Amino acid sequence: MNEHELLQRITNNPSIFGGKPIIRGRRLAVEHVLGMLAAGDSVQTILQCYDWLEAADIQACLVYAR
């Protein structure tokens, strides 16, 4: 998946978290995922916490942050 395709997974919805970037329209902010990674959580741990989340979503968060 290229960067453009990954970034399609990041959306903004003014009615969710005040328009902060979220993953695929869900109530999971990009900043939350990045915070979990920064705290040392593994990708596998994050995926276990959110059963709908895909590894590409986490990669999209990293691309977005870059």
Residue, then its C-alpha position, 0 to 999 in steps of 0.5 A: m500500500n502506498e502513502h496516498e492509500l494509507l492516508q485515505r484511512i485517516t479522516n476528519n469528522p467535526s462531530i468526532f473529537g472536535g475534528k481531530p484526525i481519526i482512523r477510518g471514521r471511528r472513534l480512535a484518534v491518530e494521536h492516541v495510537l501514536g501515544m500508545l506507540a510512544a509509550g512502548d506498546s507494540v503494534q500487536t498489543i494495539l491491534q488486540c485492544y481494537d479488534w477492528l483495527e488493521a496494521a495498515d491503520i497503524q502504519a497510516c498513523l505513522v505516515y500521517a505524523r511524518 
